[in-house]
Each structure stands twice: as structure tokens, then as C-alpha cells.
Amino acid sequence: MGVDYYNILKVNHNATEDDLRKAYKRLAMIWHPDKNPSARRDEAEAKFKRISEAYDVLSDPQKRQIYDLYGEEGLKSGKIPDSNASEASSSYSSRTPHFYHQHRQHPPNAASFRFNPRDADDIYAEIFGSEGGGSAGGRGQRTFRDGSFRNGHFNAGGPNGHTSEMRKAPAVENPLPCSLEDLYKGVKKKMRLSRNVYDASGKMRVVDEILPIEIKPGWKKGTKLTFPKKGNEEPGVIPADIIFVVEEKPHPVYKRDGNDLLVSQEITLLEALTGKTLDLITLDGRTLMIPLTDIINPDLEILVPNEGMPISKEPGKKGNLRLKLNVKYPSKLTAEQKSELKRVLGGVS
């Protein structure tokens, strides 16, 4: 029985030229190889070629007439019965069982007919390139030859030698809020995405996808994670890339400065003079003990090496922890306290 071109385009046997054109456009936008991920590329190429061949045959009056009468084999082999044999044949076509004929009309010039399929790119250029102002005769860089496929952007020659190509929708950016702990240790997240896609029949439906996101230790605010072509599908447009942009949530203790972590600690005047051990809980849950043995001057900054943020491009390395110590002075002293301080500190220069 051969290939059913009507079924491939999802049209009936009375389909007009406009019906065929609409059906081709709908299916071509679903199965054009540029609109499909690499995992489906082979399937998309094969279906795109079948869709193009079906449109080529059914949109050409002579090819369509021969196909309706003799099927795919008669169309491609060129073995077409003569007119007498044709009239003596059965009263309906096995190819189109609901088309009845009192007498088959032998197609004009059938004896000299040779099936010459058009290139899939030429058909695509004719349908889509002409709508964008290009001529129907342009040839794209994406071509099918002997089952092979060459990658490149589709171009259709315009009247002034210009080219047209499938427009890609602008990227869609979404904030990805992360705690400082997440950016210190790294974390895996899952983001739910709802988007419009077209199924094999050309109907639009909404699908939900889970996008896995892995935050690497040391990533900074503004880091972007891209999911190519995960935007909504629409005819004539390559889906947008979905981009997540890292945002840093405020932390109650730590503040980030590049690869360093900043901590402000307040100590009393007594502690500044006599010493103190600071206890800090690190972003990965450790207890960090920092002894202060020297006299602390106001606004002193203490550097603790290798206790800052991980450096994402240098695994195993970290920035520094910078402690800014603020000395809190007493608001008032009694006469006795002042006298005692003079006694104790009077000889200190």
C-alpha cells in the first residue's frame, strides 16, 4: 500500500492547497531538527523529511493525481499503466477507497513523468522564507543528502540577497535565592517548570518539568545557570533559554566580600585589655575558637586564614575570615573606679 501522505500531514483527501500549507507549517515547526534536542535529532530529521515529501507530492497537481491513482509505488517507479488499461481497471482506487471513478482519467504526460522530489530545505524556504520577505528559491545551509544531515542555521535568500533565519525567543531570567550556607557547602535544588509544547499532532499542551540545579561551593551572586530551549514553544520561533541567576540571601552573622567572610564582633573595654576567646559557628557547622591575647585597639581587624568562602575555580582553597572588633566603652565611671584605673594604669605608657 505504501506511504499514506494524507495521514502524514493529518489532512483528508479533499484537502485544499491552503489546508496542505497549514498542515505542513504546523508539523514542520514541531519536527524541524533545530527545534528538537540532540537526543531526538535522528527522529526529528526522519519525520521532517517525510512531512516535506508528503507536502511536495500533495501540493503538486500532477504528482498528487498520479499518487491518488497509483499510490507511492506508481509515483516513484514511473510504471504507470497506459490509458486503455487504466479505463479497464476497477471502479475505485485502492489508494483512496472513498474516491469513486466511473473511468480513470489517465494523467496528462504520464508516460513521460519522472518523480523528482524537492529538497526539504527548499520547501521550508518557500513556506517560511517567503513569509519573512525572502524568495521561495533560497537554499538553506541545513541540507539532507543521502540520509546525511549538516548542521547550520537555516537561511533563505531574500530579494536583496539578505537571509532570514528562525528567530530565537529572548532568554528568560529567574532569580535563584541561595543562603550563604548553600553557597559555602554547595547544594542540589529542584525547580518546577511549566511550559507550552506541541505534540506530534500539532496540539499545544502544558507540561511540567523538574529542572535539577546543582549549586557548587563558592558560587557568587550573579552566577548564571542556563537550560537551553526550555521556554515555551511557538511556531516559527526557537524556544527561549531559561536562565537562573544566583542571588545571595542576607546572613545574620557573616557578610561576604569576594572570597572573604566578614564578621563584626563587639567586646568590652575590659576584654580588649585583658583578652577573650571568641566562639564562632562556621557556615558548615563547626565551632571556631579564636583567642584574643593581645590588647585590642579600636576597630582592629584580625585575619583568620583559610576560613572564608571556598574558591570555586580553585578546589580546596578558601578565602580568609576577617574579624572586625569594636570596643565598647563604659558610658560612665564612678570616682572610685576612675581612681582605681589611675592606680592600675598610671604607670603604663
C-alpha positions in Angstrom: 0.0 0.0 0.0 3.0 2.3 0.5 3.2 5.6 2.4 0.0 7.5 3.2 0.9 11.1 2.6 -2.5 12.3 3.7 -2.1 10.7 7.0 1.4 12.1 7.4 0.0 15.6 7.1 -3.1 14.8 9.0 -5.4 16.0 6.3 -8.3 14.4 4.4 -8.3 13.5 0.7 -10.3 16.7 -0.2 -7.6 18.9 1.3 -7.1 22.2 -0.5 -3.8 23.9 -1.2 -4.4 26.1 1.9 -5.2 23.1 4.0 -1.9 21.4 3.0 0.1 24.6 3.6 -1.3 25.0 7.1 -0.7 21.3 7.9 2.8 21.5 6.7 3.6 24.6 8.7 2.2 23.2 11.9 4.1 19.9 11.6 7.3 21.4 10.3 7.6 23.7 13.3 7.3 20.7 15.6 9.7 18.4 13.8 12.2 20.8 12.3 15.6 19.4 13.6 16.6 22.8 15.0 13.6 22.7 17.4 14.5 19.3 18.8 17.1 18.3 21.4 20.1 16.2 20.2 18.6 13.1 21.8 15.6 13.3 19.4 17.6 14.7 16.4 17.5 11.5 14.3 13.8 11.0 14.8 13.1 14.7 14.0 15.2 14.6 10.8 13.3 11.5 9.6 9.9 12.9 10.3 10.8 16.3 8.8 11.8 14.6 5.6 8.6 12.6 5.5 6.5 15.7 6.1 8.3 17.6 3.4 7.9 14.7 0.9 4.2 14.5 1.7 3.7 18.2 1.1 5.8 18.0 -2.1 3.5 15.3 -3.6 0.1 16.6 -2.5 0.8 20.2 -3.3 1.8 19.4 -6.9 -1.3 18.6 -9.0 0.3 16.1 -11.3 2.2 14.2 -8.6 -1.0 14.2 -6.5 -3.1 12.8 -9.3 -0.7 10.0 -10.1 -0.3 9.2 -6.4 -4.1 9.1 -5.9 -4.4 6.7 -8.8 -1.4 4.5 -8.5 0.0 5.0 -5.0 3.5 5.6 -3.9 5.0 2.8 -5.9 3.4 4.1 -9.2 4.5 7.6 -8.4 8.2 6.8 -7.7 8.7 3.9 -10.1 7.2 5.6 -13.1 5.4 2.3 -14.0 2.1 3.9 -15.0 -0.4 1.8 -17.0 -1.5 3.1 -20.4 -4.8 4.8 -20.7 -6.7 1.7 -22.0 -5.5 -0.4 -19.1 -6.4 2.4 -16.8 -10.0 2.6 -18.0 -10.4 -1.2 -17.7 -9.3 -1.2 -14.1 -11.6 -1.3 -11.1 -14.1 1.5 -10.4 -12.3 2.9 -7.4 -8.7 3.5 -6.3 -7.2 1.2 -3.6 -5.2 4.2 -2.6 -8.3 6.3 -1.9 -11.1 3.9 -1.3 -13.8 6.6 -0.8 -12.9 8.3 -4.1 -15.1 6.6 -6.8 -14.4 6.9 -10.5 -16.6 5.8 -13.4 -13.5 5.8 -15.6 -10.0 6.7 -14.5 -8.6 9.6 -16.4 -5.1 9.0 -17.4 -2.9 11.9 -16.2 -1.6 14.1 -18.9 2.0 13.3 -19.9 2.0 10.4 -17.5 4.1 8.3 -19.8 7.0 10.7 -19.6 6.6 11.5 -15.9 9.6 11.0 -13.7 9.3 11.5 -9.9 11.8 14.2 -8.8 11.4 15.0 -5.1 12.1 18.6 -4.0 14.7 19.3 -1.3 13.2 19.7 2.2 15.0 23.0 2.7 13.6 24.4 -0.5 10.1 23.6 0.7 10.8 25.1 4.1 12.2 28.2 2.5 9.2 28.5 0.2 6.7 28.3 3.2 8.6 30.2 5.9 11.2 32.2 4.0 8.6 33.9 1.7 6.6 35.0 4.8 9.6 36.8 6.1 10.2 38.6 2.7 12.6 36.0 1.3 12.2 34.4 -2.1 11.0 30.8 -2.5 14.1 29.8 -4.3 16.6 30.2 -1.5 18.6 27.3 -0.2 19.4 26.7 3.4 22.7 25.7 4.9 20.9 22.8 6.6 20.5 20.1 3.8 19.6 16.5 3.6 21.6 14.3 1.2 21.6 10.5 1.2 20.3 10.4 4.7 23.1 12.7 6.0 22.4 15.9 7.9 24.6 19.0 8.0 24.2 21.4 10.9 23.9 25.2 10.5 21.4 28.0 10.6 18.6 27.9 8.0 18.9 30.8 5.5 16.6 31.7 2.7 17.7 34.1 0.1 15.7 37.3 0.0 15.1 39.7 -2.9 18.1 41.8 -1.9 20.4 38.9 -1.1 19.6 39.1 2.6 19.0 36.0 4.6 16.2 35.1 7.1 16.5 32.5 9.9 14.4 31.1 12.7 14.2 33.8 15.4 15.1 32.7 18.9 13.0 34.0 21.7 14.8 36.2 24.2 16.3 34.4 27.3 14.1 34.4 30.4 16.0 35.1 33.6 14.7 33.9 37.0 16.3 34.7 40.4 17.7 31.8 42.4 17.9 32.9 46.1 20.6 31.0 48.0 21.6 31.1 51.6 25.3 31.8 52.4 25.4 28.2 53.8 24.2 26.9 50.4 27.0 28.9 48.6 29.6 27.7 51.2 28.8 24.0 51.2 27.0 23.6 47.8 23.5 22.2 47.4 21.2 20.5 45.0 17.9 22.0 44.3 14.9 21.1 42.1 12.9 23.7 40.2 9.5 23.0 38.7 8.9 24.5 35.3 5.6 24.7 33.4 5.8 25.4 29.7 3.8 25.2 26.5 4.8 22.5 24.0 3.3 21.0 20.8 2.7 17.3 20.5 3.1 15.2 17.3 -0.4 16.1 16.2 0.3 19.8 16.4 -1.8 20.4 19.5 -0.4 22.7 22.2 -0.3 21.4 25.8 1.2 22.4 29.1 3.9 20.2 30.5 5.6 20.3 33.9 9.3 19.5 34.1 11.7 19.3 37.1 15.0 21.0 36.4 17.9 19.8 38.5 20.1 22.6 39.8 23.4 22.0 41.5 24.9 24.9 43.4 28.7 24.5 43.6 30.7 25.6 46.7 32.0 29.1 46.2 29.5 30.3 43.6 28.9 34.0 43.8 26.0 36.3 43.4 25.3 36.8 39.7 26.4 33.3 38.7 24.1 32.1 35.9 22.8 28.6 35.2 21.3 28.1 31.7 18.8 25.5 30.5 18.8 25.8 26.6 15.5 25.9 24.8 13.3 25.3 27.8 11.0 28.2 27.2 7.5 28.0 25.6 7.3 26.6 22.1 5.6 28.6 19.4 5.5 28.4 15.6 8.5 29.9 13.8 10.4 30.6 17.0 13.2 28.7 18.7 12.3 28.3 22.4 14.0 30.7 24.8 16.8 29.6 27.1 15.8 29.6 30.8 18.4 31.1 33.0 18.6 31.1 36.8 20.7 33.8 38.4 22.2 33.3 41.8 21.1 35.7 44.5 22.7 35.8 48.0 20.4 36.0 51.0 21.5 38.2 53.9 23.1 36.3 56.8 22.7 37.4 60.5 26.4 36.9 61.3 28.5 36.8 58.1 28.9 39.1 55.2 30.6 38.1 52.0 33.3 40.2 50.4 34.6 38.3 47.3 36.1 35.1 48.7 36.4 36.6 52.2 33.9 36.4 55.1 33.5 39.5 57.3 32.3 39.3 60.9 31.8 42.2 63.2 32.2 41.5 67.0 31.8 43.8 69.9 33.9 43.4 73.0 34.1 45.3 76.2 36.9 47.5 77.2 37.9 45.0 79.9 38.0 42.2 77.3 40.0 44.4 75.0 42.6 44.9 77.7 42.7 41.5 79.4 41.8 39.1 76.5 39.0 36.9 75.4 38.3 33.8 73.4 35.7 34.3 70.6 33.5 31.4 69.6 32.0 31.4 66.1 29.8 28.8 64.4 31.1 28.4 60.9 28.8 28.1 57.8 29.4 24.4 57.7 28.5 24.0 61.4 32.0 23.8 63.0 32.8 25.8 66.2 35.8 28.1 65.6 37.6 29.3 68.7 39.7 32.4 68.2 41.8 33.5 71.2 42.4 37.3 71.7 45.6 37.5 73.8 46.9 40.9 72.8 45.4 44.3 73.7 42.8 45.2 71.2 42.9 48.7 69.7 39.6 50.2 68.5 38.4 49.0 65.0 41.2 46.3 64.9 40.7 43.7 62.1 42.0 40.2 62.8 42.7 37.9 59.8 42.0 34.2 60.1 43.5 32.4 57.0 41.5 29.8 55.0 38.3 30.3 56.9 36.5 32.3 54.2 34.4 31.1 51.3 35.5 28.2 49.0 37.1 29.4 45.8 35.1 27.7 43.1 37.8 27.8 40.5 40.5 26.6 42.9 39.1 23.5 44.7 40.5 23.0 48.2 41.3 26.7 48.6 39.3 29.3 50.6 39.4 33.0 51.3 40.0 34.5 54.7 37.8 35.3 57.7 38.2 38.9 58.7 37.1 39.8 62.2 36.4 43.4 62.9 36.5 44.1 66.6 34.6 47.0 68.1 35.5 48.0 71.6 32.5 49.1 73.7 33.5 51.7 76.2 31.6 52.2 79.5 29.1 55.1 79.4 30.2 56.3 82.9 32.6 55.6 85.8 32.3 56.3 89.4 35.0 58.3 91.2 36.2 55.2 92.9 36.5 53.3 89.5 38.4 56.2 88.0 40.8 56.3 90.9 41.4 52.6 90.6 42.1 52.8 86.9 44.6 55.6 87.5 46.3 53.4 90.1 46.4 50.4 87.8 47.2 52.2 84.5 49.1 55.2 85.7 52.5 53.7 85.0 51.5 52.3 81.6 52.7 54.3 78.6 
